[in-house]
């Protein structure tokens, strides 16, 4: 789940990811395989593969498992051909939902996604209905323990980051936004500077957010959880703004 950039939302998502690591590894393996098949098995010359490998590392996938996926994808025989496809829809209170999928059967995936929206109280949209509300960005969160403002600012700006957002409240994290093509360079700049990264990914950032509370939060999360449980779905983005208190209530 990728949505509002508040650190609390990311922590909630990471906790959910930890509970279904096997599913996450399956998804990133598929992304690696597809990238290697379409652009070759060398991450230094295949940027899509490099991104996929970085996400696998962030999910703590073992190196040998990553390499097996690369080898399988870059082989000359066998295996399914995957294509990237997106779906758009709405959740409670008009929340925009943007779904990225990687599938070897477009009809199956479209039917599965539509079923989730229909059964979970959402509504499937037409192509382009909400996509224009999101921008592709690299998003990096600096660990909340890092308090050296000058070090964070210098590393970000010198590496070409677009925006640096200060921590929100106690225990918040620095948020760094980049153009997708600069994402890895900025990320590596923090690593080189010895600044600990809490989370980093390519994502979709909404231009505007919709504040939701109470039961609408539960309904939205039910839609997102059901979508993310689908093997074909890679990422789910939304423009909901959810309070720390509502997130904590979900966890309880």
N, C-alpha and C positions, 0 to 999 in steps of 0.2 A: 504494500500500500504506500503510495506516495501522494502527499497532499500538502496541506499547509506546512510552512517551513519551521514551525515551532519545534524546539528540541523535544518537548514532551511527546509530541506525536511520533517522532522518530524512535524514541525509546520504547514506546508502546509497540510499534511495528517490529523493532528488533526482538523484543520479548516474544512476540507471536512467531517470528521467523525461527527462533531457537527451538520452539516446540514442534516445528515441522521441517526440520533440517533436511530430512530425506527428500521431501518434495522440492525444496529449494535446490538441492544438488541436481535433481533430475532436470529442473528447468534450465539451470546454467549449463549443464552438460549438453542439452539440446542446442542452446545458443552457441556454444563453442563448436559443436559438430557442424551446425549450419554455416557458421562463419568460415570455418576451415574448408568446407566443401565448396563454397562460392568464391573464396579469395585466397586459398592456399593455407598451409599450416605454419607459416612463419609470422608470429605476432609483430615483428619489427617492420614488416611490409604490409600487413593486413590489419588495419586499424580497428575494424569491427571485431576481429578475433582478439586483439589486444584488450579491447573494452570488455569482452566476454570473459577473458581470463582474469582480468582485474576483479570482476564481480564474483567469479568463482573463488578467488583468494579471499575476498571480503567475507564470503560465506564459509570460510575455513575448510574448503575442499582440499584434500591432499594433492600434492604435486603429481603423484603418479596417476591419480584419477583424472586430473586435468590433461595430462599428456595422453592418456588413452583416448580421451574424447577428441583431442586434436588429431591423433593418428587415425582414428576411425573416420573423422570427417575429411581428412585430406587423402584418404585411400581412393583408389580408382574403381573399386567394385562395391556393389551392394549398398544398402541403406536407403532410407526415404529422403525425398527432396522436400525441404521445408520452405515455406514462404512467410514473410512478415505481413500481417494484416491487422487493422485496427477497428475497434467498435466504439460507438459513442452512445451515451444514454444519460438518464437522470435518476437521482435518488430522492429521498424525502426533502421537502422544502426546496425543490428545484436544484439540488446539488448536481453539478456537472461531473460525469464519470467518463474517463477516457481509458480504454482497454487496449493494451498491446499484446498481440498473440503471435506465436510461431507455430505454424500448423502444416501437416501433410495432407489435410482434408478440410478444405474451406467450408464445405456444407456442414460437416459435423460440428466444427467449432462455432460457426454462426448459430446453429441450432442450440448448442449448449449455452452459449452466452445469452441468447434471447430467452431461454427457459429460466435462467437465473434471474434476469430482470423481471420477468413476468411473475415468478413464484415468490420473490422476495420483496415485492412492493415497489419495484422500480419501473422504469419505462425505457425501452430501447429507442434510440434516436436515429435519425438519418445521417449518412456520411456528411461531415462538416457542421453538424448541429452544435457541437461543443468544442471541437478541435481547435477552433480559432481562439478560444479562451486561454489556451496554454502555450507556453514557450518552452522549447527544448533547452535545457541548461545542465551544466555540471554543478553539483551541489556538494559542498564539503563542510562537515561539522568538525570543529576543533574541540578536543576533549575539554570538558568544563574545568578540569584542574589547571589548564593553561591560563595564566593571568598576565603574561607579558604582552601588553597591547601593542607595543612598538614592534615586537618580533612578529606577531601575527600580521599586522598591517604591512610591514615591509616585505615579508615573504609572499603575501597575497598580491600586492600591487606590482612588485618587481617581476613576478611570474606572469602577469597579465590577467589577473582576476577582474571581473566586471564590477563586483560589488562586495563589500564587507559589512556584515550586519552584526552589531554588538549583541552580547548575550541578553536574553530576556529574563529578568528576575533571578532569584537565587538558584544556582545550579544550572543555569542556562549555558548554551554553547555558542561560540562564534559561528556564524554562518557565512560561508564563502560561495559566491555564485560566479560561474565562468561560462564563456561560450563553450559549446561541446568540444570544439577542436582544441581548446586550450586546457581542457579538464585534466588530462594526465600530466601535463607540464606543471600546472599549479599544484596538483597533488604531490608530485615528486619534489617540488620546491619545499613543501612543508616537511617531507620526510628528510630531505637533505639538511634542513635547518634544525632537525631534532624536535620538531613540534608534533605532538601526538594527535593523530586524527581519530575521531570517534566514529565517523561514518562518512562514506563518500560514494556517490553514484551519479550516473546520468539519469535525469528525470524530466518531468514536465512540471513547470511552475505556473500556477494560475495567475492571470492578470488581476482578477478580483476574487474575493472569497465570500462564502455564505456562512454566517454563523448559525450553528445548529446546537440544540441542547436536548437533554432528556431522552425520550423515547426515539427521537429522530436519529440520535447518535447510534443507538442500538440497531435501528433499522438499516442505517447506512453500513455499519460494520458487518451486518449479516449478508448484505449484498456483496461487499468486498471480500469477505471470507469465502463465500461460495464461488466467486469468480477466481480467486487465487488458488482455490482447491482444484481447479481444472488444469490438467497437465499442459494444455496448449497455451494457457494464459501466462505471459511473462511478467507483466507489470500492470497495476491498476492505479490510475491517478484520479484525484478528485479535487474540488475547490472548497471543501468544507473547512470551516474554522471551528475547532473543538477545544473547549477549555480543559485545563489540567484536571479539574474536579470531575468532569464527565468521563475523561479517560480513566481516571482512578476508579470511578464507579464501575466501569466495564471490567477492569482487572479484578475487582472485588467479587 
